[in-house]
Amino acid sequence: MLDLKRQYQPLYRELMEAVGSVLATQQFILGEPVAAFEKAAAERLGVAHAIGCSSGTDALWLALAAAEIGPGQAVITTPFSFFASVSAILRAGATPLLADIDPATYNLSSVAVEALLNSPQGAAVRVILPVHLYGQTADFTAFARIAKEHNLKLIEDAAQAWGAEWQGTKAGALGDAAAFSFYPTKNLSAAGDAGMVTTNSDELAERARMLRQHGMRRRYYHDEIGWNTRMDGFQGAILTVKLRYVDCWNQLRHTVARRYHALFHAAGLVEAGTYPIHGIVLPQEVRGTHHVWHQFVIRTARRDDLRAFLTARKIGSEIYYPVPLHLQESLKSLGYKEGSFPEAERAAREVLALPIFPELREDEQKTVVAAIAEFLS
């Protein structure tokens, strides 16, 4: 699925110098290495503030807590995402309310959100939390309108979407706040766990900085109960180096995605429409967006059999996500059941992520497509 050596080897000297600088100055937690990355990241995204933290999960919680979201309040998000999208809401003390997805993009459906807001449950909602899944932004024209009409905050789960855009505005600058992950598999990745909150609000930024250090504005004076969720200096230094290259890497991902499209069409494997029958349905870039192709996810009716076939031929693949959040054992208390979100449930049965990373070669992609063609024949 991913060969990180191909990314790290050309950057070896730069990365070692960056790490060596942290060792030389002993700024191991926050400090100048993190501050430099925060400044560069904010400039790149076009936001006033970027607050580094220890993971994307903590970034989601920080964004919610900084916005003073907690008990007695509800947050709408998607059932088709990584677990942190809901667990962070619960950690903040709020109630997650789920709405189904758009079957073409897999992102939170604005139509489903509006219907939920107009139901009795909608009265407690204070935030909409769309996820920019697989590297493509959710429909922020619709969500901005809905948030304005209902006086709600918008918090982006941009964990998979560094560099993605909606109508010229970058993910991370679309809502009241956003949360990024720099997990090692992300388009912009740390050498370990790291995350970031972005916002144009001075108040939200000040609260996030306070909450990431045990609720301290002054050392040993705790104004609120926060958390220890600081970014370490090594990750700040490494991310500063890699930030110089991520735009190029994202363009290379575009090249890989276009090549997949061409190869699958040439092989006659592509079905039109949203749902597969005998062939595969390819992911599409929505007009007005800039997709960064964190994942290249196809749909196929015989997903599990295809994955086993590829694994037997030593071809990587992954399922993002095999179990929708509302059917997770640990989230039974939310009160949902099978059938609550049919689009998310169908996607969970049909999606399969194929290898995609900037350095993926054309011959490797041909091997993937040939194997899928063999299976479908």
Protein Blocks (a to p, Z undefined) as FASTA:
>chain_A
ZZfklmmmmmmmmmmmmmmmmmmnopaggcjmlmmmmmmmmmmnopabdcddfbfklmmm
mmmmmnopaehiacdddfbdcfklmmmmmmnopacddddddfklopacfklmmmmmmmmk
lmmpcbdcdddehhiacdfklmmmmmmmnopacdddfklmghiaeehiaghilmmbdcdd
fbfkbmbdcebdddddddfbfklmmmmmmmmngoiabghiafbdcdddbdcfklmmmmmm
mmmmmmmmmmmmmmmmmmmmmmmmmnopacgdjbdfklccdddddehiacehlbacdddf
klmmmmmmmmmnopacddddfbdfklgfklmmnopaehjlmmlmmmmmmgccddddfklc
fklmmmmmmmmmmmmZZ
